[in-house]
Protein backbone atom coordinates (compact mmCIF):
# COMPACT_ATOMS: atom_id res chain seq x y z
CA UNK A 1 0.00 0.00 0.00
CA UNK A 2 1.36 3.38 -1.01
CA UNK A 3 1.64 6.27 1.44
CA UNK A 4 0.25 8.52 -1.31
CA UNK A 5 -3.29 8.71 -2.63
CA UNK A 6 -4.09 7.11 -6.01
CA UNK A 7 -3.78 9.17 -9.17
CA UNK A 8 -6.77 11.52 -9.47
CA UNK A 9 -6.60 11.31 -13.27
CA UNK A 10 -6.52 7.56 -13.93
CA UNK A 11 -6.89 5.96 -10.49
CA UNK A 12 -3.58 4.07 -10.53
CA UNK A 13 -2.85 3.08 -6.92
CA UNK A 14 0.95 3.38 -6.68
CA UNK A 15 2.40 6.79 -7.60
CA UNK A 16 6.14 7.27 -7.18
CA UNK A 17 7.69 10.17 -5.34
CA UNK A 18 9.52 12.54 -7.70
CA UNK A 19 13.12 12.80 -6.52
CA UNK A 20 14.36 15.74 -8.61
CA UNK A 21 12.75 18.53 -10.65
CA UNK A 22 14.03 21.59 -12.54
CA UNK A 23 12.01 23.90 -10.29
CA UNK A 24 12.84 22.43 -6.91
CA UNK A 25 15.98 20.37 -7.25
CA UNK A 26 16.08 17.69 -4.56
CA UNK A 27 14.31 19.61 -1.80
CA UNK A 28 11.20 21.02 -3.52
CA UNK A 29 9.48 17.76 -4.52
CA UNK A 30 10.01 16.34 -1.05
CA UNK A 31 8.59 19.46 0.64
CA UNK A 32 5.51 19.45 -1.58
CA UNK A 33 4.91 15.65 -1.57
CA UNK A 34 5.21 15.77 -5.37
CA UNK A 35 4.47 12.39 -6.97
CA UNK A 36 4.15 11.00 -10.48
CA UNK A 37 1.70 8.38 -11.70
CA UNK A 38 3.42 5.43 -13.35
CA UNK A 39 0.49 4.81 -15.68
CA UNK A 40 -0.49 8.23 -17.06
CA UNK A 41 2.54 10.37 -15.97
CA UNK A 42 0.27 12.82 -14.13
CA UNK A 43 2.18 14.77 -11.46
CA UNK A 44 0.37 15.99 -8.36
CA UNK A 45 0.48 16.43 -4.59
CA UNK A 46 0.55 12.92 -3.15
CA UNK A 47 -1.22 13.92 0.06
CA UNK A 48 -4.10 15.98 -1.36
CA UNK A 49 -4.39 14.72 -4.95
CA UNK A 50 -4.47 18.31 -6.21
CA UNK A 51 -2.14 20.02 -8.63
CA UNK A 52 1.08 21.40 -7.17
CA UNK A 53 1.18 24.29 -9.69
CA UNK A 54 0.28 26.99 -7.18
CA UNK A 55 2.65 25.53 -4.58
CA UNK A 56 5.46 25.42 -7.15
CA UNK A 57 4.96 29.10 -8.00
CA UNK A 58 5.06 30.02 -4.31
CA UNK A 59 8.16 27.86 -3.82
CA UNK A 60 9.91 29.59 -6.74
CA UNK A 61 8.99 33.09 -5.53
CA UNK A 62 10.16 32.42 -1.98
CA UNK A 63 13.39 30.82 -3.23
CA UNK A 64 14.05 33.80 -5.53
CA UNK A 65 13.41 36.23 -2.66
CA UNK A 66 15.84 34.37 -0.42
CA UNK A 67 18.52 34.35 -3.12
CA UNK A 68 17.90 38.07 -3.78
CA UNK A 69 18.24 38.93 -0.08
CA UNK A 70 21.42 36.87 0.32
CA UNK A 71 22.99 38.23 -2.88
CA UNK A 72 22.35 41.88 -2.07
CA UNK A 73 23.19 41.34 1.58
CA UNK A 74 26.61 40.02 0.57
CA UNK A 75 27.03 42.77 -2.02
CA UNK A 76 26.29 45.46 0.58
CA UNK A 77 28.39 43.87 3.32
CA UNK A 78 31.61 45.76 2.44
CA UNK A 79 29.73 49.09 2.60
CA UNK A 80 28.20 48.21 5.95
CA UNK A 81 31.53 47.20 7.45
CA UNK A 82 33.06 50.68 7.03
Secondary structure, DSSP 8 states (H G I E B T S, - for coil): --SS---TTT--S--EE---BTTTBTHHHHHTTEEE-TTT--EEETTT-S--HHHHHHHHHHHHHHHHHHHHHHHHHHHHT-
